Amino acid sequence: MKSVFVKASIAVLAATLLAAAALSETQQNRHFRHGGMFGGPGMMFHRLDLTDAQKAQVKDIMSKERPTLRPLFQQLAQSRMQLQQYQASGNFDETQVRALAAQQAQLMTELTVQRSRIQSEMMKILTPEQKTKLADLQNQRMQRFQQRMQKGQQGSSEQPTQSEQPQQ
């Protein structure tokens, strides 16, 4: 009976680790396939009607930066997978989790710095009209975000509290 339980537990753990690895790999590659947060939907460059020369410059910037970014994304994916392994094990070790969280924070800081540098380079290739259009798009996006946040706050405040709910 115990051996069946142990085998089943090992199978479940192996399946969880394989799924986590596949998800991590998928998330990591998504940044490069779709532009991710660098020049893709996040930067809205696709809506700025770039010339062929500008598109080539963006491609050159990203090609030049890929060797710097790839190891950071890989390290972040590995750190996330380690955290998932700790969570799946059921043995909470605060020291280990804090170490992984600190590592992730450091990686996110480095990615943020890299992203800002890349965006700065990309802004240099835009015309004044494209910069204005980008600013307008970013403002619209921020307004939509704020509206969603307000709706979320209103939705949570509109739910009746325990004392306001009808007695049964």
N, C-alpha and C positions, 0 to 999 in steps of 0.2 A: 504494500500500500504506500509506504513512504517513498519507494523508488519511483512509482508512478507520479506522485506529487512532485518529486524533485525533477523528473524528466519534463513534466508539464511546465513547471516553473522556469526551467532553463529554456524551453521552447518559447514561452511567452517573452522572456527577457531578450532572447535572440531576435525575435520578431520585432520587438520594440526598438532595439538598437539598430536593426536594419532599416526600419521605417524612419528613425531619427536621422540616420546617415543619408538616406535618400532625400528626405526633406531638406536637410542642411545643404546638400549638393545642389538641389533644385533652386533653393533660395539664393545660393551663392552665384550660380550661373545666370539667374534671372537679371542680375544687375548688368551683366555684360551683353546679354541678348537684346534687352529692351531699353538700354540706355540707363536704366535704373534712376538713381538720384543724380546722375551726372549727364545732363543734356537731354534726357528723355522727358517723359511727362512731367517730372518734377521741375524742370527748368523751362518747360513749355517752348523750347526752341523749335519744335515741329510746327508750331502755329505762327512762326514769325516770317514765313516765306523767305527762307534763306536762299541766297544765290548758290549756284553750283560751287563757286569758289569758296563761299563761306562754309558750305557743307563739307568740302574737302578740308578746310582748316579745322573744323570741329572734329572730323575724323582723325586728323593728324594729332590734335591735342589729346584725344582719348587713346590713340595708339601709343603715344609717348608716355602717358600716365598709367596705362594698364599694368606694366611691370611693378609699379609702386603700389597700386591698389590691390592687385590679385592676392599677394601674401596677407594683406590686412583682412580681406574678406575671408580667406582661408582660416586665419587664426581666429576670427570671430566665429565662424561656423564650428570650428573645433571646440572652442570654449562653450558655445551653446550646447553642443552635443555632450560635453562632459557634464554640464549642469543637468541636462535631461537624464543622464545616466545616474547621477546622484538622486534625482527625484524619483526615478523608477526603482531604485534600490530600496527605498523606504527607510534608509538609515540617514537621518538628517545630521549633518556635521556642519555646524555654523561656520567654523573656521574655513573649511573647504569652500563653502558657498560664498563666503565673503571674499576669499581670494579670487574665485572665478568672477564675481561681480566687479571687483576692482580691475581685473584684467580686461573685462568687457568695457568698462568705463574708459580705460586707457585707450583701447582700440577705437572706441567710438569718438573719442577726442581727436585721435590722429586722423580718422576718416573725415571728421568735420573740418579739420584744418585743410586736408587735401581737397575736399569738396569746395571750400571757399577759394582756394588757390585756383582750381580748375575753372570755377565760375568766373573768377576775375579775368582769367585768360580769355574765356569765351566772350565776355562782355566787350573786350577790346575789338572783336571782329564785327560787332553789330553797328549798324548805322544809327544816327540819332532817332530816326523814325522807329526802327526796330526796338531800340531801348525804351522809347515811350510806350510802344505797344506791349512790351514785356512788363513794364511797370503797371500798366492798366490790367493786364491779365493776372498779375500777382495780387493786385488790389481786389479784383473780383473774387479770386480764390479765397483771400483772407475774409472777405465779407461773407461768402458762403460758409466758411468754417465757423465764423462767429455766430451766424444764424443757427447753424446746427447745434452749436454749444448752448445757445439760449433756449432752443427747443428742448434739448436734453435736460436742462435745468428746470424748465417749466414742467416738463413731463414728470420729473421725479418729485417736484414739489406739489403737483396736482394729485398725486396718489394719496388716498386717505390714510391718516395715521391710525394706529391701533385703537385709540379712543373714539375716532370718528367712524369706524367701520360698524355696520349694523350688527346688533347682537343677535345671536341665533339661539 
